[in-house]
Amino acid sequence: MVRGEVEMDAACAVIDEALCSGCRMCNDLCPYSAIGFDEAKKVSSVNAALCKACGTCVAGCPSGAIRALHFSDEQVYAEIEGILV
């Protein structure tokens, strides 16, 4: 904090508010308490500073509204392909 900035990992979860049903299941699943609920919008949101990109919320979201940045299917397939070549 003395430096005036904080380095964070680029990988974290993000919630598409248009797809979020407001069930709050992800809030209970997150082991880092990184997901909060916006009462006004009736959707959940991720605090990127607390998120460790474990993927628990992504796997548990019944509406598919959560995705992990830098872990799309295409990115994972490309990584696997790079290892195999």
KOLBA-753624 format. One line per field, with one value per residue: residue in one letter; residue number from 1; x negated, y, z of N, C-alpha, C in turn; chain. Coordinates in nm, 4 decimals. Example, Ala and Ser with C-alpha at 12.3 -4.5 7.8 and 13.67 -1.06 7.14 Angstrom:
// KOLBA-753624
residuo	A	S
num	1	2
npx	-1.3190	-1.2850
npy	-0.5690	-0.2250
npz	0.7800	0.7080
capx	-1.2300	-1.3670
capy	-0.4500	-0.1060
capz	0.7800	0.7140
cpx	-1.3200	-1.2900
cpy	-0.3300	0.0030
cpz	0.7800	0.7870
cadena	A	A
END
This chain:
// KOLBA-753624
residuo	M	V	R	G	E	V	E	M	D	A	A	C	A	V	I	D	E	A	L	C	S	G	C	R	M	C	N	D	L	C	P	Y	S	A	I	G	F	D	E	A	K	K	V	S	S	V	N	A	A	L	C	K	A	C	G	T	C	V	A	G	C	P	S	G	A	I	R	A	L	H	F	S	D	E	Q	V	Y	A	E	I	E	G	I	L	V
num	1	2	3	4	5	6	7	8	9	10	11	12	13	14	15	16	17	18	19	20	21	22	23	24	25	26	27	28	29	30	31	32	33	34	35	36	37	38	39	40	41	42	43	44	45	46	47	48	49	50	51	52	53	54	55	56	57	58	59	60	61	62	63	64	65	66	67	68	69	70	71	72	73	74	75	76	77	78	79	80	81	82	83	84	85
npx	-0.0813	-0.2057	-0.3350	-0.1398	0.0080	0.1560	0.0694	0.2512	0.3718	0.4466	0.6399	0.9697	1.3099	1.6018	1.9257	2.2027	2.4394	2.6787	2.7465	2.7554	2.9541	3.0007	2.9980	2.8173	2.6540	2.3844	2.2709	2.2728	2.1117	1.8515	1.5290	1.3688	1.5158	1.5668	1.7769	2.0510	2.3884	2.5963	2.8478	3.0107	2.9935	3.0481	2.8666	2.5644	2.2202	1.8680	1.5886	1.2964	1.0519	1.0567	1.1100	0.9812	0.9816	1.0632	1.2695	1.4946	1.7419	1.8032	1.8472	2.0648	2.2767	2.6088	2.7338	2.5383	2.4097	2.1646	1.8237	1.4823	1.2152	0.9650	0.9818	1.1375	1.3049	1.1772	0.9263	0.8215	0.8180	0.6307	0.4050	0.3683	0.3257	0.0878	-0.0880	-0.0867	-0.1978
npy	-0.1194	0.1165	0.1834	0.2913	0.1555	-0.1598	-0.4850	-0.7196	-1.0454	-1.1327	-1.3154	-1.3804	-1.4169	-1.3184	-1.1729	-1.1910	-0.9633	-0.9588	-1.2222	-1.3206	-1.4633	-1.3925	-1.5760	-1.6191	-1.8351	-1.8555	-1.6795	-1.8174	-2.0311	-1.9351	-1.9606	-1.7527	-1.5359	-1.3461	-1.2677	-1.0621	-0.9419	-0.7320	-0.5532	-0.3578	-0.3958	-0.6635	-0.8688	-1.0646	-0.9755	-0.9689	-0.9151	-0.8239	-0.7949	-0.9720	-1.2169	-1.5340	-1.6853	-1.9559	-2.0998	-2.2201	-2.0865	-2.0525	-2.3131	-2.3758	-2.2038	-2.1905	-2.0601	-2.0062	-1.7618	-1.6780	-1.6435	-1.7410	-1.5291	-1.5553	-1.8289	-1.9483	-2.1909	-2.2060	-2.0958	-2.2770	-2.5119	-2.4328	-2.4109	-2.6762	-2.7935	-2.6667	-2.7824	-3.0458	-3.0411
npz	0.0000	0.0502	-0.1793	-0.3344	-0.5159	-0.6021	-0.6935	-0.8780	-0.9557	-1.2900	-1.3518	-1.2737	-1.1608	-1.3441	-1.3588	-1.5662	-1.5690	-1.7067	-1.7370	-1.4817	-1.2331	-0.9765	-0.7685	-0.5659	-0.5139	-0.5764	-0.3957	-0.1551	-0.2230	-0.2721	-0.1494	-0.0687	-0.0038	-0.2010	-0.3531	-0.3733	-0.3110	-0.4933	-0.3814	-0.4967	-0.7766	-0.7847	-0.8439	-0.8375	-0.7698	-0.8384	-0.6334	-0.7481	-0.6218	-0.4112	-0.5256	-0.6157	-0.8403	-0.8359	-0.9477	-0.8438	-0.8220	-1.0898	-1.1793	-1.0200	-1.0810	-1.1634	-1.3761	-1.5567	-1.5616	-1.4759	-1.5549	-1.5891	-1.6203	-1.8695	-1.8860	-2.0838	-2.2929	-2.5425	-2.4851	-2.2978	-2.4528	-2.6468	-2.4890	-2.4073	-2.6574	-2.7269	-2.5463	-2.6301	-2.8812
capx	0.0000	-0.2937	-0.3700	-0.0296	0.0801	0.1558	0.0694	0.3497	0.3699	0.5415	0.7456	1.0749	1.4428	1.6878	2.0663	2.2834	2.5601	2.7965	2.7777	2.7653	3.0925	3.0087	3.0234	2.7167	2.5852	2.2402	2.2302	2.2487	2.0076	1.7188	1.4516	1.2948	1.6153	1.5401	1.8990	2.1545	2.5176	2.6448	2.9922	3.0800	2.9986	3.0878	2.7672	2.4389	2.1037	1.7418	1.4846	1.1776	0.9393	1.0680	1.1248	0.8591	1.0047	1.0667	1.3666	1.6070	1.8652	1.8286	1.9045	2.1887	2.3804	2.7108	2.7744	2.4225	2.3810	2.0282	1.7143	1.3492	1.1306	0.8457	1.0051	1.2440	1.2792	1.0793	0.7949	0.7762	0.7847	0.5065	0.2981	0.3476	0.2670	-0.0501	-0.1653	-0.0945	-0.2718
capy	0.0000	0.2318	0.2174	0.3620	0.0663	-0.2999	-0.5779	-0.8260	-1.1464	-1.0987	-1.4159	-1.3700	-1.4461	-1.2041	-1.2111	-1.1230	-0.9222	-0.9895	-1.3638	-1.3535	-1.4750	-1.3440	-1.6880	-1.6067	-1.9611	-1.8300	-1.6106	-1.9199	-2.1221	-1.8730	-1.9800	-1.6301	-1.4290	-1.2445	-1.2374	-0.9941	-0.9297	-0.5949	-0.5548	-0.2673	-0.4591	-0.8031	-0.9550	-1.0787	-0.9147	-1.0211	-0.8221	-0.8794	-0.7935	-1.0886	-1.3390	-1.6107	-1.7593	-2.1006	-2.1575	-2.2822	-2.0161	-2.0781	-2.4475	-2.3859	-2.1095	-2.2623	-1.9878	-1.9889	-1.6190	-1.6497	-1.7017	-1.7121	-1.4621	-1.6272	-1.9728	-1.9882	-2.3214	-2.1881	-2.0733	-2.4022	-2.6021	-2.3865	-2.4443	-2.8209	-2.8178	-2.6201	-2.8799	-3.1708	-3.0239
capz	0.0000	0.0555	-0.3169	-0.3987	-0.6065	-0.5624	-0.8061	-0.8643	-1.0603	-1.3964	-1.3544	-1.1727	-1.2144	-1.3754	-1.3689	-1.6663	-1.4978	-1.7880	-1.7204	-1.3393	-1.1870	-0.8394	-0.6769	-0.4603	-0.4895	-0.5847	-0.2732	-0.0545	-0.2698	-0.2789	-0.0267	-0.0388	0.0204	-0.3022	-0.4269	-0.2959	-0.3780	-0.5062	-0.3552	-0.5895	-0.9091	-0.7655	-0.9071	-0.7649	-0.8333	-0.7882	-0.5921	-0.8130	-0.5283	-0.3238	-0.6057	-0.6430	-0.9653	-0.8092	-1.0396	-0.7743	-0.8578	-1.2321	-1.1885	-0.9442	-1.1241	-1.2406	-1.4968	-1.6452	-1.5706	-1.4300	-1.6324	-1.5368	-1.7185	-1.9127	-1.8800	-2.1763	-2.3553	-2.6496	-2.4249	-2.2375	-2.5636	-2.7076	-2.3966	-2.4181	-2.7876	-2.7209	-2.4705	-2.7066	-3.0068
cpx	-0.0861	-0.3302	-0.2602	0.0485	0.0659	0.1573	0.1690	0.3334	0.4773	0.6590	0.8430	1.2079	1.5165	1.8303	2.1351	2.4175	2.6881	2.8401	2.8002	2.9115	3.1107	3.0340	2.9289	2.6431	2.4333	2.1882	2.1942	2.1341	1.8668	1.6427	1.3758	1.3861	1.5969	1.6656	2.0018	2.2823	2.5610	2.7967	3.0694	3.0989	3.0489	2.9972	2.6437	2.3272	1.9781	1.6489	1.3531	1.0571	0.9406	1.0704	0.9895	0.8733	1.0038	1.1676	1.4869	1.7390	1.9034	1.8981	2.0413	2.3017	2.4843	2.7526	2.6584	2.3811	2.2373	1.9282	1.5826	1.2669	1.0055	0.8590	1.1225	1.2075	1.1697	0.9386	0.7385	0.7377	0.6526	0.3878	0.2648	0.2792	0.1202	-0.1399	-0.1889	-0.1780	-0.4200
cpy	0.1265	0.2778	0.2933	0.2787	-0.0772	-0.3849	-0.6891	-0.9234	-1.1116	-1.1960	-1.3919	-1.4025	-1.3158	-1.2556	-1.1253	-1.0904	-0.9550	-1.1349	-1.4037	-1.3528	-1.4243	-1.4525	-1.6876	-1.7364	-1.9389	-1.7613	-1.7117	-2.0131	-2.0650	-1.8892	-1.8546	-1.5117	-1.3128	-1.2015	-1.1767	-0.9843	-0.7842	-0.5974	-0.4685	-0.3314	-0.6023	-0.9000	-0.9621	-1.0103	-0.9644	-0.9061	-0.8814	-0.8834	-0.9149	-1.2205	-1.4028	-1.7006	-1.9102	-2.1725	-2.2219	-2.2178	-2.0418	-2.2126	-2.4562	-2.2962	-2.1802	-2.1914	-1.9644	-1.8444	-1.5841	-1.7178	-1.6594	-1.6472	-1.5447	-1.7788	-2.0138	-2.1238	-2.3106	-2.1707	-2.2008	-2.5019	-2.5619	-2.4203	-2.5929	-2.8555	-2.7778	-2.7176	-3.0065	-3.1597	-3.0216
cpz	0.0000	-0.0849	-0.3884	-0.4979	-0.5576	-0.6878	-0.7777	-0.9792	-1.1635	-1.4021	-1.2399	-1.2402	-1.2434	-1.3958	-1.4739	-1.6004	-1.5745	-1.7707	-1.5749	-1.2943	-1.0440	-0.7370	-0.5565	-0.4285	-0.4876	-0.4589	-0.1646	-0.0933	-0.2596	-0.1467	0.0167	-0.0079	-0.0765	-0.3775	-0.3328	-0.3759	-0.3767	-0.4939	-0.4546	-0.7266	-0.9041	-0.8417	-0.8183	-0.8410	-0.7639	-0.7510	-0.6421	-0.7194	-0.4361	-0.3998	-0.6353	-0.7648	-0.9454	-0.8994	-0.9747	-0.8146	-1.0032	-1.2489	-1.1226	-0.9889	-1.2112	-1.3690	-1.5934	-1.6612	-1.5348	-1.5214	-1.5701	-1.6468	-1.7428	-1.9014	-1.9694	-2.2365	-2.4611	-2.5932	-2.3634	-2.3467	-2.6291	-2.6189	-2.4032	-2.5505	-2.7911	-2.6470	-2.5527	-2.8334	-2.9835
cadena	A	A	A	A	A	A	A	A	A	A	A	A	A	A	A	A	A	A	A	A	A	A	A	A	A	A	A	A	A	A	A	A	A	A	A	A	A	A	A	A	A	A	A	A	A	A	A	A	A	A	A	A	A	A	A	A	A	A	A	A	A	A	A	A	A	A	A	A	A	A	A	A	A	A	A	A	A	A	A	A	A	A	A	A	A
END
